[in-house]
Amino acid sequence: MNLKTGKRTAIAALALTASLGLAACSSDSGSSTSSSTSAAAATSSTVTNPEPIATIPAISGGDTAVALDSGFLDALTTLGITPGTIGTATLDGTTLDFPITGGTATVYDKDSGYRPFVQGAIFHTGSGISLTAGANVIQLENFVVVPSKPAILFADVSVNGQLAAPSFPLFNLNGTTLEPITVDSSGNAILTGTKVEVSAAAADFLNTTLGAPNAVPANFLVGVATLTIPTGS
């Protein structure tokens, strides 16, 4: 397998992992976590660490774009929240864009039974979004996409300039509507269709900070993500 093929295989596996992530999400997060932990323990005791089928030691360039859902935008208006961008993030119409600043991925054969079969992270350092509600400004930045079960986007969360929660599990990544991976003429892998949803922890945090109980429900749809990742050497 050459380097380009290996990278494409790895990105395809990341997409598959996002899809598998939803299967671990349920209304009973406790049993989900327990099941995942038990499965991981069983796997670690029965499966020897195999050789990876592909490795991306350094993801270079690309971006993550999120087409904001109309329901999310309506909710912001209803709550009197003004969205904004931080650092290198951009907002074009209703699409937020965050440059990918680095990352790594190691992919194992899914059929080997080794879990998680995709390991790594995709970083978006130096960018984010702000949510201004009256005197409160919530900053969500330095996104890190972690392929896991479920797939999660972590962020540093600040309120009025003070760090409130580093590496906070902000969004769940629901891959059930993920489209087949494509590679454009420039050699970029395109992964589109993953739903970005507010995590239960983030919903609690936002509702508390905004002083509006139940204003933001868990699994509330923020938008649909498209990742563009270079696969060329």
C-alpha positions as CSV (number, residue, x, y, z in Angstrom):
1,M,0.0,0.0,0.0
2,N,1.5,3.4,-1.0
3,L,1.3,6.5,1.2
4,K,-1.6,8.1,-0.7
5,T,-3.7,4.9,-0.6
6,G,-2.9,4.5,3.1
7,K,-4.0,8.0,3.9
8,R,-7.3,7.5,1.9
9,T,-7.9,4.3,3.7
10,A,-7.4,6.0,7.1
11,I,-9.7,8.9,6.3
12,A,-12.4,6.4,5.1
13,A,-12.0,4.6,8.4
14,L,-12.5,7.8,10.3
15,A,-15.7,8.4,8.4
16,L,-16.8,4.8,9.3
17,T,-16.0,5.4,12.9
18,A,-18.1,8.5,13.0
19,S,-21.0,6.4,11.7
20,L,-20.3,3.7,14.3
21,G,-20.2,6.3,17.0
22,L,-23.9,6.9,16.9
23,A,-24.6,3.3,17.8
24,A,-23.1,4.0,21.2
25,C,-25.3,7.1,21.8
26,S,-28.5,6.4,23.6
27,S,-30.9,8.1,26.0
28,D,-29.2,6.0,28.7
29,S,-25.7,7.3,28.6
30,G,-24.7,5.3,31.6
31,S,-25.5,2.0,30.1
32,S,-23.8,3.1,26.9
33,T,-20.6,3.9,28.7
34,S,-20.8,0.7,30.7
35,S,-21.3,-1.4,27.6
36,S,-18.4,0.3,25.8
37,T,-16.1,-0.2,28.7
38,S,-17.0,-3.8,29.1
39,A,-16.5,-4.4,25.3
40,A,-13.1,-2.6,25.5
41,A,-12.0,-4.7,28.4
42,A,-13.1,-7.9,26.7
43,T,-11.3,-6.9,23.5
44,S,-8.1,-5.9,25.2
45,S,-7.9,-9.3,26.9
46,T,-8.5,-11.4,23.8
47,V,-7.0,-9.4,20.9
48,T,-3.3,-8.8,20.4
49,N,-2.3,-5.3,19.1
50,P,-2.1,-5.9,15.4
51,E,-0.1,-4.0,12.8
52,P,-2.0,-0.9,11.5
53,I,-3.2,-1.0,7.9
54,A,-2.6,2.8,7.6
55,T,-0.9,5.6,9.5
56,I,-1.1,9.3,9.1
57,P,1.6,10.7,11.4
58,A,0.8,14.3,10.6
59,I,-2.4,15.6,9.0
60,S,-1.4,18.8,7.2
61,G,-4.0,21.4,6.1
62,G,-7.6,21.1,5.2
63,D,-10.6,22.4,7.0
64,T,-13.9,21.5,8.7
65,A,-17.0,23.4,7.6
66,V,-20.3,23.3,9.4
67,A,-23.5,24.2,7.5
68,L,-25.6,25.6,10.4
69,D,-29.1,24.1,10.7
70,S,-32.0,26.6,10.4
71,G,-33.5,25.2,13.7
72,F,-30.3,26.1,15.5
73,L,-30.2,29.6,14.0
74,D,-33.8,30.1,15.0
75,A,-33.0,29.0,18.5
76,L,-30.2,31.5,18.7
77,T,-32.6,34.3,17.7
78,T,-35.2,33.2,20.1
79,L,-32.7,33.1,23.0
80,G,-31.2,36.5,22.0
81,I,-27.8,35.0,21.2
82,T,-25.5,36.6,18.7
83,P,-22.9,34.1,17.1
84,G,-19.4,35.2,16.2
85,T,-16.1,33.8,15.1
86,I,-12.8,33.5,17.0
87,G,-9.3,33.5,15.5
88,T,-9.0,31.9,12.0
89,A,-12.6,30.7,11.9
90,T,-14.9,32.3,9.3
91,L,-18.6,32.6,8.8
92,D,-19.8,32.8,5.3
93,G,-23.6,33.0,5.1
94,T,-24.7,30.2,7.4
95,T,-21.5,28.1,7.1
96,L,-18.8,28.1,9.7
97,D,-15.3,27.1,8.7
98,F,-12.4,26.0,10.9
99,P,-8.9,25.3,9.5
100,I,-7.4,22.0,10.4
101,T,-4.1,22.7,12.1
102,G,-2.8,19.2,12.7
103,G,-3.5,15.7,13.9
104,T,-2.7,12.1,13.5
105,A,-4.6,8.9,12.7
106,T,-3.7,5.2,13.0
107,V,-6.1,2.7,11.5
108,Y,-6.4,-1.0,12.2
109,D,-8.4,-3.6,10.3
110,K,-12.0,-3.4,11.5
111,D,-12.4,-7.1,11.2
112,S,-9.5,-7.8,13.5
113,G,-11.6,-7.1,16.5
114,Y,-9.1,-4.6,17.8
115,R,-10.8,-1.6,19.4
116,P,-10.8,1.3,18.8
117,F,-9.8,0.4,15.3
118,V,-9.3,4.1,14.5
119,Q,-7.1,6.1,16.9
120,G,-5.9,9.7,16.8
121,A,-7.3,13.3,16.7
122,I,-7.8,16.2,14.4
123,F,-7.0,19.6,15.7
124,H,-8.4,23.1,14.9
125,T,-6.2,25.2,17.1
126,G,-6.6,29.0,17.1
127,S,-10.2,29.1,15.9
128,G,-13.7,28.8,17.4
129,I,-17.1,30.5,17.9
130,S,-18.5,32.9,20.4
131,L,-22.1,33.1,21.7
132,T,-23.0,36.5,23.1
133,A,-26.1,36.7,25.3
134,G,-26.6,40.0,27.0
135,A,-23.6,40.5,29.3
136,N,-22.4,36.9,28.9
137,V,-19.9,35.8,26.2
138,I,-19.3,32.1,25.8
139,Q,-16.2,31.2,23.8
140,L,-15.9,27.7,22.3
141,E,-12.5,27.2,20.7
142,N,-9.5,24.9,19.9
143,F,-11.7,22.1,18.6
144,V,-10.4,18.6,18.6
145,V,-12.2,15.8,16.8
146,V,-11.6,12.4,18.4
147,P,-12.8,9.3,16.5
148,S,-14.2,7.1,19.3
149,K,-17.4,5.4,20.2
150,P,-19.1,7.8,20.1
151,A,-17.2,10.3,18.0
152,I,-16.8,13.5,20.0
153,L,-15.7,17.1,19.4
154,F,-13.9,18.6,22.4
155,A,-13.3,22.3,22.9
156,D,-11.9,24.8,25.4
157,V,-14.9,26.7,26.9
158,S,-14.6,30.1,28.4
159,V,-17.1,32.5,29.9
160,N,-16.5,36.2,29.8
161,G,-12.8,35.6,29.1
162,Q,-12.3,33.1,31.9
163,L,-11.5,29.5,31.1
164,A,-14.4,27.4,32.4
165,A,-13.7,24.0,31.0
166,P,-10.7,22.8,29.0
167,S,-11.1,19.9,26.6
168,F,-14.9,19.9,27.2
169,P,-17.0,17.2,25.3
170,L,-19.0,19.8,23.4
171,F,-20.5,18.1,20.4
172,N,-21.4,14.5,19.5
173,L,-20.7,13.6,15.9
174,N,-23.6,11.6,14.4
175,G,-22.4,9.8,11.3
176,T,-25.7,8.0,10.3
177,T,-26.2,10.4,7.4
178,L,-22.5,10.4,6.3
179,E,-22.2,10.2,2.5
180,P,-19.6,7.9,0.8
181,I,-16.1,9.4,0.9
182,T,-14.9,11.1,-2.2
183,V,-11.5,12.5,-3.3
184,D,-11.5,15.7,-5.4
185,S,-9.1,16.6,-8.2
186,S,-6.6,18.1,-5.8
187,G,-6.3,14.9,-3.8
188,N,-8.4,16.0,-0.9
189,A,-10.6,13.5,0.9
190,I,-14.1,14.9,1.3
191,L,-16.3,13.6,4.2
192,T,-19.7,15.2,4.3
193,G,-23.0,14.5,6.0
194,T,-22.0,14.1,9.7
195,K,-24.5,15.7,12.0
196,V,-23.0,17.9,14.7
197,E,-25.2,17.7,17.9
198,V,-25.0,19.3,21.3
199,S,-23.8,16.8,23.9
200,A,-25.8,16.3,27.1
201,A,-22.9,17.9,29.1
202,A,-22.8,20.9,26.8
203,A,-26.6,21.3,27.0
204,D,-26.4,21.4,30.8
205,F,-23.6,23.9,30.7
206,L,-25.2,26.2,28.2
207,N,-28.6,26.2,30.0
208,T,-26.9,27.0,33.3
209,T,-24.8,29.8,31.9
210,L,-27.7,31.3,30.0
211,G,-30.0,31.0,33.0
212,A,-32.6,29.3,30.8
213,P,-33.4,25.7,31.9
214,N,-34.1,23.3,29.0
215,A,-33.5,26.0,26.4
216,V,-30.9,23.8,24.7
217,P,-31.8,20.1,24.7
218,A,-29.2,17.3,24.5
219,N,-28.6,16.1,20.9
220,F,-29.9,19.4,19.5
221,L,-28.8,19.6,15.9
222,V,-26.2,22.4,15.3
223,G,-25.5,21.6,11.6
224,V,-23.9,19.2,9.1
225,A,-20.2,18.9,8.8
226,T,-17.9,18.6,5.8
227,L,-14.2,17.7,6.4
228,T,-11.7,18.3,3.7
229,I,-8.4,16.6,4.3
230,P,-5.4,16.4,2.0
231,T,-4.3,12.9,1.2
232,G,-1.4,13.6,-1.1
233,S,2.2,13.3,0.1
